[in-house]
C-alpha cells in the first residue's frame, strides 16, 4: 500500500473531451502539481491521463473523466511513496510523526480541489457580478470566443 493514497472527485459542466484536454499539455503540469515529475503512461483521450510519478515521490497519478449527465465527474487519484535514497528525503520528512501522512494527504486533497475549482471556473464561466454561474445544468455550453 502506498504511503499516500489520495482520491478526489469534482463535477464540471463540460464534456469529458474538453475536461481531459485541460490536463493534456505537459507545460501545465508543473503549475498543477509543482512537486511531482509526471510521465504519461496511458493517454486515454477524453477519458483522461495516467502518469508515472518520479523524483522526490514515486508512484502514479491519474485524472479520469467520466461522463455524467450533461457534464463530467473528474476523478483524481494519487498514489505515492517517498523515493528511495537521498532523493526522497524531503518527501519522507513530510510524513514524519503520527499525523504526518494525514497532514500530507490533506494538503494534497486541498491542492486537488484548488485545481478542480480553477478548472470549473475556466470551463463553466466565472460567476458574473454575483449572479451565479453562466451555465446551469441542462443549458447548452456557451460559445467560446
C-alpha positions in Angstrom: 0.0 0.0 0.0 1.3 3.5 -0.9 2.3 5.9 1.9 -0.2 8.4 0.3 -3.4 7.4 -1.4 -5.4 10.4 -2.3 -8.7 10.4 -4.1 -10.8 13.4 -5.2 -13.8 14.0 -7.5 -15.5 17.1 -8.8 -18.4 17.6 -11.2 -17.7 20.0 -14.1 -20.3 21.2 -16.5 -18.3 20.4 -19.6 -17.9 17.4 -21.9 -15.2 14.8 -20.9 -13.0 15.6 -24.0 -12.9 19.3 -23.0 -12.0 18.4 -19.4 -9.4 15.9 -20.5 -7.8 18.4 -22.8 -7.3 20.8 -19.9 -4.8 18.3 -18.4 -3.1 17.2 -21.7 -0.4 19.9 -22.0 2.8 18.9 -20.2 3.7 22.6 -19.9 0.8 22.9 -17.4 1.7 20.1 -15.1 4.3 21.9 -13.1 1.7 24.6 -12.3 -0.9 22.0 -11.3 1.4 19.7 -9.4 4.7 21.6 -8.7 6.5 18.9 -6.7 5.6 15.9 -9.0 7.6 14.8 -12.0 5.0 13.2 -14.3 5.4 10.9 -17.3 2.4 9.8 -19.3 2.0 6.0 -19.5 -1.7 6.0 -20.6 -3.3 8.7 -22.7 -6.9 7.7 -22.8 -8.2 10.6 -24.8 -11.4 12.0 -23.5 -11.3 9.5 -20.6 -8.1 11.2 -19.2 -4.5 10.5 -18.5 -2.4 8.2 -16.3 1.1 9.2 -15.2 4.1 7.6 -13.6 5.5 9.8 -10.9 9.2 10.1 -10.4 11.6 12.4 -8.4 11.1 13.0 -4.7 7.9 11.0 -4.8 7.3 7.8 -6.8 4.1 6.2 -7.8 1.2 7.0 -10.0 -1.3 9.8 -10.7 -4.5 9.7 -12.7 -7.2 12.0 -14.0 -10.3 10.0 -15.1 -13.0 12.0 -16.9 -16.4 10.2 -16.5 -19.4 11.5 -18.5 -22.3 12.1 -16.0 -25.5 13.8 -17.2 -24.6 16.9 -19.1 -21.1 17.2 -17.6 -18.1 15.3 -16.3 -17.0 13.9 -13.0 -13.3 14.4 -12.8 -11.8 11.7 -10.6 -8.3 12.3 -9.4 -6.1 9.6 -7.9 -2.6 10.0 -6.5 -0.7 7.0 -5.0 2.8 8.0 -3.8 5.7 6.8 -1.7 8.8 8.8 -0.9 11.6 8.0 -3.4 14.3 5.6 -2.1 17.7 7.1 -1.2 18.5 10.8 -0.8 16.0 12.0 -3.5 13.1 11.1 -1.3 14.5 12.8 1.9 12.1 15.8 1.9 9.2 13.6 1.0 10.0 11.3 3.9 10.3 14.3 6.2 6.7 15.4 5.3 5.5 12.0 6.5 7.2 12.1 9.9 5.2 11.9 13.1 1.8 10.3 13.7 -0.1 12.9 11.9 2.4 13.3 9.0 0.7 11.1 6.4 -2.8 12.5 7.2 -1.4 16.1 7.1 0.3 15.4 3.7 -2.8 13.7 2.3 -5.0 16.7 3.4 -2.5 19.1 1.8 -2.8 17.2 -1.5 -6.6 17.0 -1.2 -6.8 20.7 -0.8 -4.4 21.2 -3.8 -6.6 18.9 -5.9 -9.7 20.9 -5.0 -7.9 24.2 -5.9 -7.1 22.7 -9.4 -10.7 21.4 -9.8 -12.3 24.7 -8.8 -10.0 26.6 -11.1 -11.0 24.2 -13.9 -14.7 24.7 -13.1 -14.3 28.5 -13.2 -12.5 28.3 -16.6 -14.8 25.8 -18.3 -18.2 26.8 -16.8 -17.6 30.5 -16.8 -16.7 32.8 -14.0 -19.6 33.9 -11.7 -20.9 37.2 -13.1 -21.4 40.0 -10.7 -22.7 37.7 -8.0 -25.5 36.5 -10.3 -24.1 32.9 -10.4 -22.5 30.7 -13.0 -23.1 31.5 -16.7 -24.2 27.9 -17.4 -26.7 25.9 -15.4 -27.2 22.2 -15.6 -29.3 21.3 -18.7 -28.3 24.5 -20.5 -26.1 24.4 -23.6 -22.4 25.2 -23.3 -21.9 28.9 -24.1 -19.9 29.6 -27.3 -16.3 30.3 -26.6 -14.6 33.4 -28.2 
